[in-house]
Amino acid sequence: MKRLVILLTLSAILLPLAACGKKGSPTTPGPANKITFPRTYPAPD
């Protein structure tokens, strides 16, 4: 009985956190010719 309570408590805490991320890979906003980052290091002169 104690294991069931612990399992339900952990499920109630962890399941909402699983839905926090966005789907797909991250993309930079804006048109491709205006994106300046990520830059290589060191910056060219």
N, C-alpha and C positions, 0 to 999 in steps of 0.2 A: 504493500500500500504506500509506503514511504517513497519507494522508487517511482511509482506512478505519479505522485505529487511533484517530485523533483523533475521528472520528464516533462510533465505538462507545463510547469513553470518555465523551464528552459525553452521549451517550444514557443511559449507565448512571448518570451523576450527576444529570441533569435529570429523567428520567422519574419517579423516585420522588417528587420534589418536587412534581410536578404533581398528585399525589393528596392533598396535605396539607389542602386547604380543605374546609369543610363545604358541602353543597349547600343551596341556597335562601338567602333573605335573612335577615339576623340578626334575632332577636326577643328581647325582654326576657323573662326568666323571671317567672312569677307571674301572678296574675289582673290583668286590665286596670285594675280600680279601685284597686289597690295600687301601681301603677307610678308613680313620681314623676319619673323622668327619661325622655327629655330635657325639660328645663325651658326656658322662654324666658328671655332675659336682657334687662333686669333682672327679678328676681323681683317679682311683685306684692305690695303691702303688705297 
